[in-house]
Amino acid sequence: MTPLSRLSALPLLRPGLVLALAAVFGAAWLGAGAPPVAGFAVQPPAVAAPASPELTARFASSTMEDFVHSASITGLPGGDLLATWFAGTREGAADVQIRAARFDAASGEWGPEQVLATRESTQHAVGKRIRKLGNPVISLAPDNRLWLFYVSVSLGGWAGSAINAMVSDDLGATWSTPRQLVTSPFLNISTLVRGAPVFHADGSIGLPVYHEFLGKFPEYLLLSANAEVLGKYRIGKGRTTLQPTVVPLDERRAVALLRYAGEAHHRVLASRTEDAGRTWSTPQPLEPSNPNSSLAAVGRPDGSLLVAMNDLEDGRFRLTLYGTDANLKNWRSYGELDETPNPWGEPIAQADYPALVGEKFLASGGQVEQQGPFLERVQARMCSAAGCSFEYEYPYFTRDRAGTYHLVYSWNDMFIKHLAFNEAWLSERRPHD
């Protein structure tokens, strides 16, 4: 009997024994003889002339018919951007597609949506049944190859996920067919991606991933420059953290900020590495709250971090921008990026909702001629007998080669919102505790 066939019988065993045996098989499969890990390819500080403060808000997505979620964004040469997300009738639906749009720096506008992958195209490429898709992440490597990683599920829920990779050698004009990464000997299931990839000095790719089968825990997946699996390394211990966002501090050190799904802390957790991702410290709770929601972080030229998160005990009705030092000890708020008009997140009366959400729609770059159809659809999606809600979630950060920060996030399940700002904008804001 082969190792994989042995593992296929594990569901007949007790869950705790299944998890223990799976860990043993995984360690033997990827832990033995793992290659040395090269240092991080740290992005150099952008050298630019003094600039005036700048903040722009736009919608990267354009259709209003679908539920949109889990966006990512990357800078391209010349100042263009490419954003991806998934869209469909609902999360987990069979009609969910991986979509993208390109921002044209010359015109300052987002272009039309494109479909990069579907359930059918993924199924045809990988040669197995695919039930649903989710969580695309996109990133431009230092060699200007554009990588897209996304999740697919063949059986069960998100705990049955695998990661697929596509690459473009012409900055997104054409793409390779999807290829499924073999990240686990345990039927190659329960590996998901959400955070931005990290690149190493030798061209290898560090992909922050996580598991949801018999517990939630993050890992650092090391890939070659061609996205072949070289090794994977557990980020700390425990079974209640997921969706790591990794920020290198120098060639060897990095921090991983973690979404918390347990009951003890209700706070953001952090783990550290001092050997370029091979070993990680036990996650520790930080100052900001975390209501079991995704967060995003990016490094600044001075070595500090920017973090976008729902700093709440419950709900996702407010998205806040924080700055913190590399030790994650000194947290300062730069203010709310988006929030409900009700400071406690309580439902808004249906009679008041159209004016409030319509104002936010226009302030976010929505077009006046689209406001009527938007109001009809957003009320159908965000209102119930108890009232109407606002929701801002799943942020994703990047800093382009010119030094501009770009943040995308899900905006009321209707749009992917894009914020762009510079260091001058941050400097004029007065951070507070």
C-alpha positions in Angstrom: 0.0 0.0 0.0 1.4 3.4 -0.9 1.6 6.3 1.6 -1.3 8.1 -0.2 -3.5 5.0 -0.1 -2.8 4.6 3.6 -3.8 8.2 4.1 -7.0 7.6 2.1 -8.2 5.3 4.9 -7.6 7.8 7.6 -11.2 9.2 7.7 -12.2 5.9 9.3 -10.0 6.7 12.3 -10.6 9.1 15.1 -10.1 12.8 14.1 -7.2 13.4 16.6 -5.4 10.3 15.2 -6.0 11.4 11.7 -4.5 14.8 12.4 -1.5 13.3 14.1 -0.8 10.8 11.4 -1.3 13.5 8.7 1.3 15.7 10.4 3.8 12.8 10.5 3.3 12.1 6.8 3.5 15.8 6.0 6.8 16.2 7.9 8.3 13.2 6.3 7.1 14.3 2.8 8.4 17.9 2.9 10.5 18.2 6.0 13.2 15.8 5.3 16.0 17.2 3.1 14.3 20.6 2.7 16.6 22.9 0.8 18.3 26.0 2.3 16.1 29.1 2.2 17.5 32.2 0.5 17.1 35.6 2.1 14.1 37.8 1.3 14.3 40.0 -1.8 13.6 43.2 0.2 12.0 46.0 -1.9 14.3 49.0 -1.9 12.9 52.4 -0.8 11.5 54.4 -3.7 13.5 57.4 -4.6 11.1 60.2 -5.6 10.8 63.9 -5.6 8.8 65.5 -2.8 5.2 65.0 -3.5 2.0 66.6 -2.3 -0.4 64.5 -0.2 -2.5 62.3 -2.4 -5.4 59.9 -1.7 -7.7 58.6 -4.4 -10.7 56.2 -4.2 -12.1 54.2 -7.1 -14.0 51.0 -7.7 -11.8 48.4 -9.4 -14.8 46.2 -10.2 -17.6 47.4 -12.5 -20.4 45.0 -12.7 -23.1 45.1 -10.0 -24.9 41.8 -10.5 -22.6 39.6 -8.5 -21.3 39.1 -5.0 -17.6 40.1 -5.1 -15.0 39.2 -2.5 -11.3 38.5 -1.6 -9.5 41.0 -3.8 -5.7 41.3 -4.4 -3.7 43.9 -6.3 -0.2 44.3 -7.7 1.8 47.1 -9.4 3.0 46.8 -13.0 5.9 48.5 -14.8 4.9 52.0 -15.9 2.4 52.6 -13.1 -0.4 50.3 -14.2 -2.1 48.0 -11.7 -3.8 44.6 -11.9 -6.5 43.6 -9.4 -8.1 40.2 -9.0 -11.1 38.9 -7.0 -13.8 36.2 -7.2 -17.4 37.0 -8.3 -20.6 35.0 -8.5 -24.1 34.7 -7.2 -22.7 34.0 -3.7 -19.5 32.7 -2.1 -19.0 29.1 -2.9 -21.5 29.0 -5.8 -20.6 26.9 -8.8 -20.8 30.0 -11.1 -18.0 31.8 -9.2 -15.2 33.1 -11.5 -11.8 34.5 -10.9 -11.9 38.0 -12.4 -9.5 40.8 -13.0 -9.3 44.4 -14.1 -6.4 46.6 -15.2 -5.8 50.1 -14.0 -4.4 52.4 -16.7 -2.0 54.9 -15.2 -2.3 57.3 -18.2 -6.0 57.7 -18.0 -6.4 57.1 -14.3 -9.2 54.7 -14.8 -9.9 51.0 -14.2 -10.7 49.0 -17.4 -13.4 46.4 -18.0 -13.5 43.2 -16.0 -11.9 40.0 -17.5 -12.4 36.4 -16.6 -9.1 34.6 -15.7 -10.4 31.3 -14.5 -13.7 29.4 -14.1 -14.7 26.2 -12.5 -14.9 24.6 -15.9 -11.5 25.9 -17.1 -9.8 24.8 -13.9 -11.5 21.4 -14.0 -10.3 20.9 -17.6 -6.8 21.9 -16.8 -6.2 19.9 -13.6 -8.1 16.8 -14.7 -10.4 16.5 -11.7 -13.9 17.6 -10.6 -14.0 21.2 -9.3 -16.9 22.3 -7.2 -16.0 25.9 -6.5 -13.3 28.6 -6.6 -12.1 31.4 -4.3 -9.3 33.6 -2.9 -7.1 34.7 -5.8 -3.8 36.5 -5.1 -1.8 38.2 -7.7 1.8 39.5 -7.5 4.5 40.7 -9.9 7.9 38.9 -9.3 11.2 40.8 -9.5 11.8 39.1 -12.9 8.5 40.7 -14.1 6.7 37.4 -14.3 3.1 37.8 -13.1 1.8 35.1 -10.8 -1.8 34.2 -9.9 -2.6 31.7 -7.2 -6.2 30.8 -6.4 -8.2 28.2 -4.4 -10.3 25.4 -5.8 -12.4 22.8 -4.0 -13.1 19.3 -5.3 -14.9 17.8 -2.4 -16.5 19.2 0.8 -16.1 22.8 1.9 -13.1 25.1 2.1 -11.3 22.5 4.2 -11.0 20.4 1.0 -9.2 23.2 -0.9 -6.1 23.0 -3.1 -4.1 25.9 -4.7 -3.8 26.5 -8.4 -1.1 28.5 -10.1 -1.1 30.5 -13.4 1.7 32.7 -14.7 1.9 35.4 -17.3 5.1 36.3 -19.1 3.6 39.4 -20.8 2.2 41.3 -17.8 -1.3 39.7 -18.0 -1.9 39.8 -21.7 -1.9 36.0 -21.8 -1.8 33.3 -19.1 -0.7 29.7 -18.7 -3.3 27.1 -18.1 -4.0 26.5 -14.4 -1.7 24.0 -12.6 -2.5 22.5 -9.2 0.2 22.6 -6.6 0.8 19.4 -4.6 1.2 20.9 -1.1 0.2 17.9 1.0 0.4 14.1 0.8 -3.0 14.0 2.5 -5.0 13.7 -0.7 -3.6 17.2 -1.5 -6.5 19.0 0.3 -6.9 21.7 2.9 -4.4 24.3 1.7 -5.7 27.8 1.0 -4.1 31.1 0.1 -5.1 34.6 1.0 -2.0 36.7 1.7 0.4 38.4 -0.7 3.4 36.3 -1.9 6.9 37.1 -0.7 9.9 36.8 -3.0 13.3 35.6 -2.1 16.7 36.7 -3.4 17.2 33.5 -5.5 13.8 34.0 -7.3 11.9 31.5 -5.1 8.4 32.4 -3.9 7.2 32.4 -0.4 3.4 31.8 -0.3 1.6 32.4 3.0 -1.0 29.6 3.2 -3.3 28.1 5.8 -5.3 25.0 6.6 -8.9 24.5 7.8 -9.1 20.7 8.1 -9.5 19.5 11.8 -8.3 22.9 12.9 -7.0 26.2 11.5 -3.3 26.9 11.2 -0.9 28.9 8.9 2.1 27.7 7.0 4.8 29.3 4.8 4.9 27.4 1.5 8.3 27.7 -0.3 8.1 27.5 -4.1 10.8 27.6 -6.8 10.8 30.5 -9.3 8.6 28.2 -11.5 6.2 27.6 -8.6 7.3 24.0 -7.8 6.9 23.1 -4.2 10.2 23.0 -2.4 9.1 22.9 1.2 6.6 24.2 3.8 7.0 25.5 7.3 4.5 25.7 10.1 3.9 29.2 11.3 3.9 28.7 15.1 1.6 26.3 16.8 -2.1 26.0 17.6 -5.3 25.4 15.7 -7.1 28.8 15.8 -5.1 31.1 13.4 -5.3 31.5 9.6 -4.8 33.8 6.6 -1.2 35.0 7.4 0.0 38.2 5.9 3.9 38.2 5.8 6.0 41.3 5.8 9.8 41.0 5.4 11.8 43.4 7.7 15.2 42.6 6.2 16.9 39.7 4.3 16.3 37.2 7.1 13.6 38.6 9.4 9.9 38.9 8.8 6.6 39.1 10.7 3.4 37.2 10.0 0.2 38.8 11.2 -2.6 36.3 11.7 -6.4 36.3 11.7 -7.6 34.8 15.0 -10.5 32.3 15.0 -10.4 31.2 18.6 -12.1 32.3 21.8 -9.2 33.2 24.1 -7.8 36.4 22.6 -10.1 38.1 20.0 -7.0 39.9 18.9 -4.6 40.0 16.0 -1.8 37.4 16.5 1.8 37.7 15.3 4.6 35.2 14.6 8.2 36.0 13.6 11.0 34.4 11.6 14.7 35.1 11.7 15.8 32.6 9.1 13.8 33.8 6.0 10.7 31.7 6.8 12.1 28.3 7.8 11.1 28.5 11.5 8.5 30.7 13.2 7.9 31.7 16.7 4.8 30.9 18.7 2.0 33.4 17.7 1.4 36.0 20.4 -1.6 38.4 20.7 -1.1 42.0 19.8 -2.9 45.2 20.8 -5.6 45.5 18.0 -8.8 43.5 18.2 -9.7 41.0 15.6 -13.3 39.7 15.1 -12.2 36.6 13.1 -11.6 38.7 10.0 -8.8 39.0 7.4 -6.2 41.7 7.6 -3.5 43.1 5.4 0.0 44.6 6.1 2.8 46.2 4.0 6.2 47.5 4.9 7.3 51.1 4.8 10.7 52.5 3.8 11.6 53.3 7.4 11.1 49.7 8.5 7.7 50.2 10.1 4.4 48.6 8.9 1.0 49.8 7.7 -1.9 47.5 8.7 -5.5 47.6 7.5 -8.0 45.7 9.6 -11.4 45.5 11.2 -10.2 46.6 14.7 -13.5 45.5 16.3 -14.7 42.9 18.8 -17.5 41.9 16.5 -18.5 42.7 12.9 -16.8 44.2 9.9 -18.5 47.6 9.7 -15.4 49.6 10.0 -12.0 49.4 8.3 -9.1 51.2 10.1 -5.6 52.0 9.0 -2.8 51.5 11.6 0.9 52.1 11.7 3.2 50.1 13.9 6.9 49.7 14.5 8.8 46.6 13.4 8.5 45.2 17.0 4.7 45.5 16.8 4.6 47.3 20.1 3.6 50.9 19.2 0.3 51.0 17.4 -1.1 54.3 16.1 -4.3 54.8 14.1 -4.4 56.8 10.9 -8.1 56.8 11.0 -11.0 55.0 9.5 -10.9 54.2 5.8 -14.5 53.2 5.6 -17.2 52.9 8.3 -20.9 52.7 8.9 -22.6 55.9 9.9 -23.6 54.2 13.1 -20.5 54.1 15.4 -21.7 50.9 17.1 -22.5 49.1 13.8 -26.2 48.8 14.5 -28.6 48.3 11.6 -29.6 51.4 9.7 -33.3 52.1 9.1 -34.4 51.1 5.6 -35.8 54.6 5.0 -32.4 56.2 5.8 -30.2 53.7 4.0 -30.5 54.9 0.4 -29.2 58.4 1.1 -26.4 57.2 3.3 -25.1 54.4 1.1 -25.6 56.5 -2.0 -23.4 59.2 -0.6 -20.7 56.7 0.1 -21.1 55.2 -3.4 -20.4 58.6 -5.1 -17.5 59.3 -2.7 -15.9 56.0 -3.7 -15.9 56.8 -7.4 -19.3 55.6 -8.3 -21.0 57.2 -11.3 -24.1 59.3 -10.9 -25.8 57.4 -13.8 -25.2 54.1 -12.0 -26.6 55.3 -8.7 -30.2 54.1 -9.3 -29.4 50.5 -10.3 -26.8 50.5 -7.5 -29.3 51.5 -4.8 -31.7 48.8 -5.9 -29.1 46.1 -5.8 -27.4 47.1 -2.6 -30.6 47.2 -0.7 -31.5 43.8 -1.9 -28.1 42.5 -0.7 -27.5 44.4 2.5 -31.0 45.0 4.0 -33.3 42.7 6.0 -36.4 43.2 8.2 -34.0 44.2 11.0 -32.5 47.0 8.9 -29.5 47.6 6.6 -25.8 47.2 7.1 -22.4 48.3 5.9 -19.5 45.9 5.5 -15.9 46.5 4.6 -13.7 43.5 4.7 -10.8 41.4 3.3 -8.2 44.1 2.7 -5.1 43.5 0.6 -2.1 45.8 0.5 0.8 46.4 -1.8 3.4 49.1 -2.4 4.4 49.7 -6.0 7.9 50.4 -7.2 7.3 54.2 -7.2 6.4 54.0 -3.5 2.6 54.4 -3.7 0.4 52.3 -1.5 -2.5 50.5 -2.9 -5.3 48.9 -0.9 -8.2 46.9 -2.2 -11.1 45.4 -0.2 -14.7 44.2 -0.4 -17.1 47.0 -0.2 -20.6 46.0 0.9 -20.4 42.8 -1.2 -21.0 44.9 -4.3 -17.7 46.3 -5.4 -14.0 45.9 -5.0 -12.8 49.3 -3.7 -9.3 50.6 -4.4 -7.6 53.3 -2.3 -4.2 54.7 -3.4 -2.1 57.1 -1.2 1.5 58.2 -0.7 3.8 58.9 2.1 3.0 62.6 2.0 -0.7 61.8 2.7 0.4 59.7 5.7 2.7 62.4 6.9 0.0 65.0 7.0 -2.3 62.8 9.1 -1.7 62.8 12.8 -1.7 59.2 14.1 -3.4 58.7 17.5 -3.6 55.9 20.0 
